[in-house]
Amino acid sequence: MSKHDTQPNPDNREDNVEKLQHMVQDTIQNIEAAHETMKFASGDEKEQIKEKNKRREESIQAMRTEIKDEYHDQQNQ
């Protein structure tokens, strides 16, 4: 079978909200673990951890927005 014979998987969005919620929870756990790590980190490491956690928090906001959008799309189908 050549690469031109393959069919893409159908777009199944039924569990997107659940997957996104799980991703948010994992990211929150990563932030909490990073806070614990900061207790033993040097000044530069602490700054890197703070920056990474800031990006994680931004990602959480984006995922929550996407959760709302996905939920509304599911309700309107």
JOSULLIN-V300368 format. One record per residue. N is the residue number from 1. RES is the residue in one letter. PHI is phi in degrees with one decimal (* if undefined). PSI is psi in degrees with one decimal (* if undefined). NEAR is the number of other C-alpha atoms within 10 Angstrom. Layout:
n = {N & N}
res = {RES & RES}
phi = {PHI & PHI}
psi = {PSI & PSI}
near = {NEAR & NEAR}
This chain:
n = {1 & 2 & 3 & 4 & 5 & 6 & 7 & 8 & 9 & 10 & 11 & 12 & 13 & 14 & 15 & 16 & 17 & 18 & 19 & 20 & 21 & 22 & 23 & 24 & 25 & 26 & 27 & 28 & 29 & 30 & 31 & 32 & 33 & 34 & 35 & 36 & 37 & 38 & 39 & 40 & 41 & 42 & 43 & 44 & 45 & 46 & 47 & 48 & 49 & 50 & 51 & 52 & 53 & 54 & 55 & 56 & 57 & 58 & 59 & 60 & 61 & 62 & 63 & 64 & 65 & 66 & 67 & 68 & 69 & 70 & 71 & 72 & 73 & 74 & 75 & 76 & 77}
res = {M & S & K & H & D & T & Q & P & N & P & D & N & R & E & D & N & V & E & K & L & Q & H & M & V & Q & D & T & I & Q & N & I & E & A & A & H & E & T & M & K & F & A & S & G & D & E & K & E & Q & I & K & E & K & N & K & R & R & E & E & S & I & Q & A & M & R & T & E & I & K & D & E & Y & H & D & Q & Q & N & Q}
phi = {* & -85.2 & -66.1 & -82.4 & -88.3 & -79.0 & -105.2 & -69.4 & -67.9 & -64.3 & -76.0 & -106.2 & -107.9 & -61.2 & -108.6 & -61.1 & -61.1 & -63.1 & -62.4 & -64.4 & -62.7 & -65.1 & -63.5 & -62.4 & -60.9 & -62.6 & -66.9 & -61.7 & -63.0 & -65.3 & -63.4 & -63.0 & -64.8 & -65.0 & -62.1 & -65.7 & -63.2 & -60.5 & -59.9 & -112.5 & -92.4 & -79.3 & -57.6 & -65.8 & -62.9 & -61.1 & -64.7 & -64.2 & -64.8 & -60.2 & -64.7 & -65.6 & -65.0 & -62.3 & -65.4 & -63.0 & -64.7 & -64.3 & -64.1 & -61.2 & -60.1 & -64.5 & -65.4 & -65.1 & -63.9 & -64.9 & -59.7 & -60.0 & -61.8 & -61.8 & -61.7 & -64.6 & -63.1 & -64.5 & -70.8 & -91.6 & -93.2}
psi = {127.4 & 167.0 & -17.2 & -13.8 & -9.8 & 146.3 & 137.9 & 151.5 & 143.8 & 151.3 & 101.6 & 106.8 & 13.7 & -34.6 & 17.6 & -41.6 & -45.4 & -44.3 & -43.7 & -40.8 & -38.4 & -41.1 & -39.4 & -46.4 & -42.7 & -40.8 & -39.2 & -42.5 & -37.2 & -38.3 & -44.8 & -41.6 & -37.8 & -37.0 & -38.7 & -41.4 & -34.1 & -26.2 & -27.0 & 6.8 & 155.6 & 177.5 & -48.6 & -41.4 & -40.9 & -41.0 & -40.4 & -41.0 & -42.7 & -43.5 & -41.5 & -41.3 & -34.2 & -43.7 & -37.0 & -42.0 & -37.8 & -39.6 & -40.1 & -44.1 & -43.6 & -41.9 & -38.4 & -37.6 & -43.3 & -37.1 & -46.5 & -45.2 & -46.8 & -42.3 & -45.3 & -38.3 & -41.4 & -37.6 & -27.7 & 2.4 & *}
near = {5 & 5 & 6 & 6 & 7 & 8 & 7 & 6 & 6 & 6 & 6 & 7 & 11 & 11 & 10 & 15 & 19 & 13 & 13 & 17 & 16 & 12 & 16 & 21 & 13 & 13 & 17 & 16 & 12 & 14 & 19 & 12 & 11 & 17 & 16 & 11 & 13 & 16 & 9 & 10 & 15 & 10 & 10 & 9 & 13 & 17 & 13 & 14 & 18 & 16 & 12 & 14 & 19 & 13 & 12 & 17 & 16 & 12 & 15 & 20 & 13 & 12 & 17 & 17 & 12 & 16 & 19 & 12 & 13 & 19 & 15 & 11 & 11 & 14 & 8 & 7 & 5}
